[in-house]
């Protein structure tokens, strides 16, 4: 039974979408291309990297990355070229600089602010004087008796 489960698990693992005609002859350049492809988002499939995507655009991006590597570009130069061409959205892990820094900081900052507001509310409620029950005045009791006797 364990072998059957293992065999099924191997069958359902995602296959890499890199076609044989895309693979570079130089194993070092191919390894670099694969590593860079894992960090680039398929613009068709959204949260899938271009190395695993079967979309035509992902194939074009894989070829583009390999062409830039063959031309001698560094990894950073390849990523900068792709980002300049397709925008920062193409990165699966966006950079935490510039305006993106606001997005990276906003979530934790709002959590801290909400915690501080909640703690202040609890502290004020704890220090508030207890409400005391006030009974009916003599006039109100007389009026109540009159109403109940009717």
N, C-alpha and C positions, 0 to 999 in steps of 0.2 A: 504494500500500500504506500509506503514511504517513497519508493521508487517512482510510482505513478504520480504522486504529488510533485516530486522533484522534476519529473519530465514535463508536467503541465506548467510548472513555474518557469522552466526554461523556454517553453513555447510562447508564453505570454509576455516575456520581457521585450521591451521596445527594441526594434531593429534599427541600426543606424541607417540613415537615408543616403549616405555618401555612396555615389555610384562608382563603379570601377574606373570609368573614364575621368573622374575627378581626382583620383588618388595620384599624388606626386611620386615620382621615382625615388627621390631622396627621402629616406625614412625620417631624418631629422626635421626637414621642412614639413613633412606630412604630420609629424607629431605636434609641431608648432601650430600648424593649420587647425588640427583637431582641437587643440587647447583653446585657441582663439575662437573657434566656432562654438565652443561650449558657453562662451560668455556673450554671444550675440543672439538676440531675440529674433525669432521668425516673425515678420510683420504681418503675416497672414494668420498664423496659428496662435499668436499672442504669447503665452508663457511657455513656449517650447523653444529650445535652442535650435539654431540652423543645422547643427550636426545631426539632429534626430528628425527634423521636419522633412516631409516629402513634397512640400509646396514648391512650385516652380521658382518663386522669388527666393526661397531659402537656397535652392540650388545655385541661382545666380550669385547670391552672396558668398556661398562656399567657393565658387570659381573666382570671384573677385578677391577674396582673402588669399587664395593660393597664387593668383597672378601677382599680387603685391609682394608676397613672400619670395617668389621666384625673381622678381625685379630687385630684391635685396633690401626691402624695407624692414625695419625693426618691428617688433610686436606692437610697440606704442604707436609707431607711424601708421601701421595698418589699422589699428583701432581708431586713431584720430581721423584717418581718411574715411572710414566707414561712418563714423559719427558726423563728420562734416557733410557727408552726402545724404545720410538718412535721419540725422537728428539723434539726440541723446536717448530717445525712447528705444533705440535698437539695442542698447546695453541691458542685459538681464540684471546687472547690479549697477544702478546709476551711481555717479560720483557724488560725494557729499561735499560739494563746493558750490559757491555762488548762491543762486536762488534755491537750488536743491537743498542747501543747508537748512533753510527755513522749514522745508518739509520734513527733514530728518529730525529737527528739534521740536517741531510743533506738537507731535503726539505726546512725548514725555512731558513737555512743558504743560500741556493742558491737563494731563493726569495729575501733576503736582499741584496745579492751581485748584483743580476740583477737590483734591484731598485737603488742601488748606481751607477751602470754603466749607467743606463738610466738617472738618475738625472745629472750625470757628462756630458753626451752627450748634454742634453738640456741646461745646463749652458754654455758649450762651444759654442753652436750654438747661444745662446742669446748674448754672448759677442763678437762674431766674427764680424769683420767690414762688413758693407753692401757692396754688390757688386754694382759697378757703371757701367752704360752703357757707353761705349766709342764709339763715332761716328767714321765714316770713315775718313781716312786722305784725304788730297787734292789729292794725287796721286791715291788713291783707288776710289774716286768719279769720277775722270777723266776717269779711266779705266771702271767704271760702265756705264758712259754715252756713251762711245765708244761701249760697248757691246750692250746696249739698242738701239742705233741708227742703228745698223747693221741689 
